[in-house]
Amino acid sequence: MKSTQARVKIYTDGACSGNPGPGAWAAILIFGEIEKEISGFAEETTNNRMEMQAAIEGLKALKQACSVDLYSDSAYLVSGFNKGWLENWQKKGWQNAAGNPVSNIDLWQELLSLSSQHDISWHKVKGHADNPYNNRCDELARNLIKRQRNVWPEALGLDEPIAEPQAPKQSSLPTAQLQHFAHLDEEILSDTCIFEGKIIDFHHYKIKTAAGREAWREVVHHGGGVGIVALTPDHEVLLVHQYRLAAGQVLQEIPAGCLEAQEDPLEAAKRELEEETGYRARTWYKLGEFFVSPGYTNEIIHLFLAVDLELGKQHLDPDEYLNVVLLPLNQAIEDVRRLKIHDAKTLIGLSLTEDWLRQKGGQAGGES
């Protein structure tokens, strides 16, 4: 490290409403007593890209070579530099361990170029916790998304700006004598990995509760997944029939699959749709995302609507057996109402699709 270099701290964060969806980034540059805040907006992006863009813009704001401590709550970003991911990707011609092109190559290459101009130490911080600068970056990014939503509601496929939430009405019920806690966050005191599997890891946490007491939590770590509602022009939906050992029966489900390491959810959805059904889609929409069961697992499933279908090639995994069926969407929705479908991602995905089509006047397609 050159002693003549100015020492700068850069705090960064990115946010996305949906993933993909409208997003924003923010950075705070600190040099001595001077602090500078910068931020920016993107109409269609991903959370990973916004985290990376925040670091890029923070470094681009420097006018000379500096010694930089860059702080981010993105394990994806920080691990790229600190765990040798970038070096391995470059050796493999910008391919990941699965032999697929690395996501966000353009931003990784820009970061590499910028990092060659400065002496950078990359620091991972806990997101939305006790780091005031990280919290401030998160606030800047999310507020920018809210402002831009009202300027460009079409970026979300909406006809009207999103209204600010209204204050709850006064309840007519008698006031209950309930406990109220100043904060509800739990502090992790220790983390023991009990089991490491192919898809899940099982962790045993010792934590401090909101009341300051010690307790234990059991959490199944899962890399997340995707689910796809694939719709034909005749409003038929592609479903798969598959035996699920945990349920002990054949379930009717939308096509779905697990995210690979650092994989973009939309790219995973495109891959899984063709692998399971033999179809591709030219047009995609993000329906939403949800925690499967946050009482015991951190698994998130990202839901997409796929339209403008075309034939591809089905290629199931060696141990994967399923049948693909076409069902009229109105029949599938009726099965949801009558609880004939028992898979959570399918129940949620079909319900969100019905709501999406109602907002669009029953039409799907014609947008990108």
Helices and strands as residue ranges (DSSP letters): E 6-16, E 21-31, E 34-45, H 47-60, E 66-72, H 75-82, H 85-91, H 105-115, E 119-124, H 132-151, G 153-156, E 187-196, E 200-208, E 214-222, E 225-230, E 236-244, E 249-253, E 256-258, H 265-277, E 279-291, E 300-311, E 323-328, H 329-337, H 344-359
